Amino acid sequence: MIATRSAPVFVTTFAVAYSILYVSAVEYNWALFTYHPAAEEFHFLVKPAKDAPAMYWYGWMATAGLAAFFIAATASWLSGGAAGRPWSGWSWVVPLTTMGVFCYLLSGFFIR
């Protein structure tokens, strides 16, 4: 398989954008859809739970994935000029930093 010149730009940009957008989606509850397991129903965008807990995780992943795809596709399309290729280490540094952010955000559930 022959990789194009824009593939490394797409992959690195997707990893960075997905990590940042996922944290934002969780923090601000930007879910593309909501799943209610007790009623076995999917709803578009965020729908609060009525009787049983709602699952927003799938919607957060879809929101971050779609937005990161469009950002990465745009970056790989524009990468031919002065922007060049981003440092591939960002695809490791940013997700690991994101894990640290989640540890901080969830620390209230473990320290009481």
Residue pairs with C-beta under 8 A, 6 or more apart in sequence:
5 79
5 80
5 85
6 76
6 77
6 79
6 80
7 76
8 85
8 88
9 72
9 75
9 76
9 79
9 85
9 86
10 72
10 73
10 75
10 76
11 72
11 91
12 85
12 86
12 87
12 88
12 90
12 91
13 68
13 71
13 72
13 75
13 76
13 86
14 68
14 69
14 71
14 72
15 90
15 91
15 94
15 95
16 86
16 90
16 91
16 94
17 67
17 68
17 71
17 72
18 64
18 65
18 68
19 94
19 95
19 97
19 98
20 94
20 98
21 63
21 64
21 67
21 68
22 60
22 61
22 64
22 98
23 98
23 101
23 102
24 30
24 64
25 31
25 59
25 60
25 63
25 64
26 60
26 102
26 105
27 105
29 46
29 56
30 46
30 60
30 63
31 45
31 46
31 56
31 58
31 59
31 60
31 62
31 63
32 44
32 45
32 59
32 60
32 62
32 63
32 66
33 42
33 43
33 44
33 45
33 58
33 59
33 62
34 42
34 43
34 45
34 46
34 47
34 54
34 55
34 56
34 59
35 41
35 42
35 43
35 54
35 55
35 58
35 59
36 42
36 43
36 47
36 49
36 50
36 52
36 54
36 55
37 52
37 53
37 55
38 51
38 52
38 53
39 51
39 52
45 59
46 56
46 59
47 54
48 54
75 83
79 85
